[in-house]
């Protein structure tokens, strides 16, 4: 019941934000003007977004491929690409991207990867992704220069909160990874404080869950000590993955034939926008991402093109990839079903046939 209410509230917030975004766009432009601007973009340049987003998926797939091999339960790269597609699809349609990783672990387990190894893979991928996002954020603050001053108070507040959330998560994950003792004391202290504030809280259950997560981090730390280059590789792949996403507004910028701003400036601005909405509990940051884009990229595209640019950029970097990964999931299920049925038949115990009684010679 609580989950249903949460989904309804989340869906309502998304629809309200999307409605406000559409209202804002139509205040500035008529549907005819919007369509004319969209059709005026160079579609040959826009097609560059397709391989960029394919590379986005493949970067995470390569990280998973390397981690699983290090754990001794390697999978072919094509399967790792399938896991990444599963993660992108479910992360986009669930609040705060909470559905992606459990779905990926489940997909891995169906191919024989132990759930513990799948969970550890997701942990290291998350650490790499958050670390890469923070590196990009710090880079963007210096690169965007005067552009950040024009973001406005509301976007600036979201950006500040986003950087704080990503920074705290990064510090916490590395603390849990390499300093498990202090991390355990800190977690248990926070749980004890919460139990004092709210006595009905299940303190013992929460402490047990915290210890379980810390054991997972300890396994991750052991793996990184055996293969120290693995974390560097995962962070590097996450940097490239995010670069593919952050470059999308520049592809759209060039498709409109615009000049004046460089690739680094546009990518830096997109990095800051992504951090500003990345922690919001909305599926795919829907609504919030569009609103922040309209405000932040006004200087880049101008009033006439900022709305069409937002539509094209979000279509290429989110909605088109969502549709593609949805098709991959559907095809994957169809392909897997006969294989699973065959494996079930082959694994079923065979009935013993009693030999016919031998006839006596007369």
N, C-alpha and C positions, 0 to 999 in steps of 0.2 A: 504494500500500500504506500509506504513512504517513498519507495523507488518510483512508483507511478506518479505521485505528486511532484517529485523532483523533476521527472522528465517533462511533465506538463508545464511546470514553471520555467524550466530551461527552454522548452520549445516556444513558450509565450514570449520570453525575453528575446529570443532570436528573431521571431516574427516582428516584434515591436521595433527592434533595431533595423531590420531589413526594410520595414515599412517607412521608418524615418529616413533611411538612406534614399529610397525611391522618391519620397516626397521632396527631399533636398535636391535631388537630380532634376526632377520635373519642374521645380521652381526656377531653375536656371535655364533649362533647355526644353524645347518641345520634343515629343517622340520623333518627329521628322528630322529635326536637327541632330538628334542623337544618332539616328540610323545613318544619316548622311556622313557623320564623322566616323562611325564604325566602318562604313563601306569605303571611306577614303584612306584607310590604313593599308599599307603595303603588305599583303598577305604572304608574299614570298619571304619577307623578313620575319613575320610572325611565326612562320613554320619552324624557325630556329628554336622556338620554345619547346617543341616536341622532343628533340634529342636532349635538351637541357633537363627536362623533367624526367626523361628516361634515365639519364645519368644520376639524377637525384635519388631515384629508387635503387639504382645499381650500387651507389656508394654505401648505403646501409647494408645492402646484400653482401658486399665484399667484406664489410666489418663483421657481419654475422658469420660469414664463411671462414674468416681467419680465427675468430674466437672459438667456434665449434671444433675446428681442426686442433687448436691448442688444447681443448678439453678432451681430445681423443674420440670425439663422436662427430666427425666431419660429415657434411652433406654436400652434394653437388651444387655448383653455383646457381643452376636454374631453380633448384628448390629454395635456396636462400633468397633469390629474387622473388619467388612466390611468397615467402614469409614477409618480405618487406612490403609487397603489395597488400597483403592481409593487414599489416600494421597501419599503412597509410589509410586504407579504406575505413577501418574501424576507429582509428584515431580522429579522422575527420568528422565522423557522424556521432561521436560521443563527447559529452562535456569534458573539458580539460584533457582530451585525448586519452581518457582512462581505459577505453576498450581495446586499444591497439595491441598493447603488449600481452595481455592475457590471451587474445586471439592468436597471436604469433606463437606463444608457448604451446598452446593447444595444437596448432598446426605442426609444430616441430615434433611433439609427442606422437602424433599419428604416423610420423616417419621413423619412429624408433629412437628419437632423441630423449633422454631422460628429462623429466620436468625440471629437476634441479639445475641441469646444464642449460636448459632453455631460459630459465629465470636468471641465471648468472649472465648469460649472453645479453639479455635485455637490460640488466643492471649496468654492464660495461658500455653498452650502446648509449644508454641514457646519460651516463657520466661523460662520455665523449661528446654527445650532442649538446649538453648543457655547457660544458667547458668551451666548446667551439662557439656557441651563441654568446658567451661572455667575452671571448676574445674578439669576435666580430663587433660586439657592442662597444668595447673600449676603443677599437680601431675606428668605429664610426663616429664616436664623440669627437675624435681629433680630425677625422677626414671631412665630415660634413660641414665643419666650420660654422659660418654664419647661418646655414640652413636650419640648424637646431634652434636658433633664436626665433625663427618664424613659425615654429610648430604650434604656438599658442599655449595658453595655460592648461586647458583640459588635456591635450595630448602630452604636454610636458609632465603633468602629474602622473598620467598613466605610464609614461616612460620611466620616471623616477621610481615608481612602485615596481615596474617590471624589472628594472636593473637590480633593485633591492631583493626581489624574490629570487631571481636567477642567481644572484651572488650568494644569498643565504643557502640556497639549495646546493650550489657548488661546494661551499665551505663544509656544509653538513655531510655531503657524500664523501668528500676526501677525508674528513674526520672519521667517519664510520669505517672507511676503507683502511686507513693506516694507523689510527689510534682507537682501537676498539674498546680499550679499558675506559678512558675518559668519556667516550661516546656512550657507553652503557650507563655510566654514572649520571651523565647529563640527561639521557632519556628517562631513566627511572626517576630522577628528580623532577622532571617535568610532569611525569605521570602522577607522582605523589602530590604535586601542587594542584594538578587538575582534580584529583580525587578529594582534596580538601575543599576546593571550591564547589565541586559537584559530588557529594557523597555517594549517590547511587552508581557512580562510575565503576565499571568492572576493572579494578586496578590489577588484579592478578592476571586476568586475561590479556590486558594491554601489555603488561610486562612480558608475558610469554610471547606475544606477537613481536614485540621489540627485540627480544633475544633471538627469535627466529630470523628476523631481518639482519641482525648483526652477524649471525652465523653465515648468511649468504654473502655479506660484505667480506667476511674473513676468508671465505673461499676465493673471492675475487682478488683479494690482496695476495693470497698464496699463488694464484695463477700469474699475477703481474710480477711477482718476485722471480718466478721461473722463466717468464718471457717478458722482460722489461720493455722491449720494443713494441709490444702489443698495444699498450695504451697510447703511445705516440702515433701508431698507425691508425687506431680508431679515431683519435682526435683529428688527425689529418684528413681522414675520409669524411668526417663530420664537417670540417671546414669547407671542403669541396662541395659537399652536399648542400650546405647552406648557401654557398656562393651561387649554385645553380638556381636556387629559389630567388635570391636577392637580385640576380641579374635580369629577372623577367621584366621589371618596369623599364629597364634600359632597352630591351628588345622592342617593347611597345613604343618607347620614346623615339627610337630610330625608325620604326614602322610608320610613324606619323611624319617623318622627314624633319624632325626637330634637331637642332644643334645648340651648343652653348654650354651644356653640362656634360661632364665626363662620366665614364663608366663607374669610376670609384665613388664619385659624389652620389650618384643615383643608388648604387648598391648600399652605400653607407646609410642613406636615408631610409631605404627599405629595411635594413637591419634594425634600425631604431624603431620603426613602425611595428615590425614583427615582435620585438621585445616588449613593446608597449601593450600589445594585446595577447601575447602568448600565454600568459598565466590566467586569463579570464576563463571562467567555467562555462564556455560556450562551445558547441560543436564546430570545429574548424574556425573558431573565432568569428563565426558568421555574424554579419551586421556590424560588429565592432571594427573588424579589419577594413571593411568598406568605408565606414565613416572616418576612421583615422587616415586612410589613404586620401580621401577627398580633401581633407584639411591640410595634410602634410605635403602633398605633391602639387598643390595649387601653383606654387612658384615655378615648378618644373614644367608643367604642361600648359598653364594658363587656364582661364575660366572656361574657354570653349572646348578644351580637350581633356580636362582632368576627369570628368565623368566617363567618357568613352575609354580613356586609358585605364581607369579603375576596372571597368567591366572586362576589358581584354586581359589585363594583368591577372585578375582573380580567376578568369576562365582558364587561362593557360596554366597557372601555378596551382590551382586547387580543383575547380570543378571538372575540367577536362581529365585531370589525373584521377579524380574520384571515379569518373565514369569508366576510364580505362582499367583501373584496378578492380572495379566492380565486375567488369567483363572477365578479367583474369580469374577472379574468385569463382564466378559462375562456371567457367570452362574447367577450372581446377576441380571443382566438385563433381562435374559430370565425368571427367577423366578418372578421378579417384574412385568413384563408386563401383565400377566393374572390377577394378583391381582389388578393392577391399572385399568385394563379394567372392572373388576368386580365391583370395588368401584365406577367407573364412571357410570356404569349401575344402581347400587343401589342408587346412589345419584341423578339420573335423575328424574325430576318430572313426575309422572304418569299421563297419559291422563285420564280425567274423562269420564266415559261411561254413556251416558244418559239412564235412565231407560225406558224400553219400555212402551208405553201408555197402561193403563189398559183397557180391553175390558168391555164395558157396558153389564150388564145382560139384555137379551132380555125379 
